[in-house]
């Protein structure tokens, strides 16, 4: 489901209506909260998939929808660093003992 603001919907209404005609779903947001959904005709709430926790949090205004899609870490090198168990806890303990 694509989430867009009211201004974006107004400025590109035809484009978003075509998206819905092809079976897409468009969530309309106001100040980061979902206030409406555009869905193809005949789509019942029972026929649609259950909203994810992410969608619920966006609808409640607890979180804002991502401005970009995709993995933010894509393309970053994968580190193959293996540390012994307890290393992070030891580092935290050492850091806490340092005077400031």
C-alpha positions in Angstrom: 0.0 0.0 0.0 1.3 3.4 -1.0 0.9 6.2 1.7 0.6 9.7 0.3 -0.4 13.1 1.7 -3.5 15.0 0.8 -1.5 17.5 -1.3 0.2 14.8 -3.2 -3.2 13.1 -3.9 -4.6 16.4 -5.1 -1.7 17.2 -7.3 -1.5 13.8 -9.0 -5.1 12.5 -8.6 -5.3 10.9 -12.0 -2.0 8.9 -11.5 -3.2 7.6 -8.2 -6.7 6.6 -9.5 -5.0 4.7 -12.3 -2.9 2.9 -9.7 -6.1 1.9 -7.8 -7.7 0.8 -11.1 -4.9 -1.7 -11.5 -5.6 -3.2 -8.1 -3.4 -1.0 -6.0 -4.2 0.5 -2.6 -3.5 4.1 -1.7 -3.5 5.3 1.9 -4.2 9.1 2.2 -2.4 10.7 5.2 -2.9 14.0 7.0 -0.1 15.0 9.3 1.3 11.5 9.2 -2.0 9.7 10.1 -3.9 7.6 7.6 -7.3 9.3 7.2 -8.6 7.5 4.1 -7.8 4.6 1.8 -8.5 4.3 -2.0 -9.2 0.8 -3.0 -10.6 -0.9 -6.1 -14.5 -1.0 -6.2 -16.0 -4.1 -4.6 -13.0 -4.6 -2.3 -14.5 -5.3 1.1 -12.6 -5.0 4.4 -13.0 -8.7 4.9 -11.5 -9.5 1.5 -8.4 -7.4 2.2 -5.4 -8.6 4.2 -5.2 -7.7 7.9 -3.4 -4.4 8.5 0.2 -4.9 9.7 1.4 -3.5 13.0 3.3 -0.9 11.0 0.1 0.2 9.2 -1.7 0.4 12.6 1.1 2.6 14.1 1.1 4.9 11.1 -2.7 5.2 11.3 -2.5 6.1 15.0 0.2 8.7 14.3 2.7 7.0 16.6 5.2 6.7 13.7 5.5 8.4 10.3 5.6 6.4 7.1 9.0 6.0 5.5 9.8 8.6 2.8 11.7 6.1 0.8 11.2 2.3 0.3 13.9 -0.3 0.3 16.6 -1.5 2.6 18.6 1.4 4.1 21.6 -0.9 4.5 21.6 -2.2 1.0 25.0 -2.0 -0.5 26.8 -1.8 2.8 29.6 -4.4 3.3 28.7 -7.3 5.6 31.1 -7.6 8.4 32.2 -11.0 9.4 33.5 -10.1 12.8 33.1 -12.7 15.4 33.6 -11.5 19.0 33.6 -13.8 22.0 30.4 -14.0 24.0 30.1 -11.2 26.6 32.4 -8.8 24.7 29.8 -6.1 24.4 28.8 -6.4 28.1 32.4 -6.1 29.1 33.0 -3.0 26.9 29.9 -1.4 28.4 31.1 -2.1 31.9 34.6 -0.8 31.2 33.1 2.4 29.7 30.9 3.0 32.7 33.8 2.7 35.1 35.7 5.6 33.3 35.5 8.9 35.2 34.1 11.9 33.3 
